[in-house]
Amino acid sequence: MSMDLHVCWRGDLAWDRAGLKGALDALGFDATVLYDFEGSSGFWPIDLAGCKTGVEVYFDDNLAELTEMYPELAAAVDGRDKVVNFTWGGNYAEGGAAFALAAALATLGDAIIYDPQEAVCL
């Protein structure tokens, strides 16, 4: 079984490696950002507090399809036009990486985090 988180924002985010690391650090995550994030696809490794982990990352240009599937997300999008999906299996470290990255992206811009398992926007 896989789990997902969707992060939606508008426009461009400043998330080069240093910016993403800074956002993670500000949230209390001691992170080593190994690779550029923007435009990544597939498994994206990251070290969090010495734990070598990562999460599957998929940037999606079709926000309309997601909002059709998830009415709670549609109600919260409010002009946001970009989305990235984090996917992981039963590995808690990968789930933690997904939530840490989602929280970091939310601090970098006017982003919302949608958890489809709970049908809730954060």
C-alpha angles and dihedrals in degrees: 000000000000129000127211141201123188122203117197127190140154126249125344126336125209097235110143113146094274093048093049092047090049092052091048092047091049089056091052099260113133096214137177106202104206102182142019111277106201112094094009119150128190127005111003114193124214135166114229117187090336094311111125103218140127143178138231110263126197124176108208126201093191105079089151091066092051093049090051090054096044116041092184089059092046090056092052103040093089098179097324107145107182131068140181123193123213115200130184140160127225094311109118093201090058090048089050090050090052093052093044092051092045091052091048092051090049089057092049094060147348092299133153126206118219121199107196093189089064097026090231135131118218 
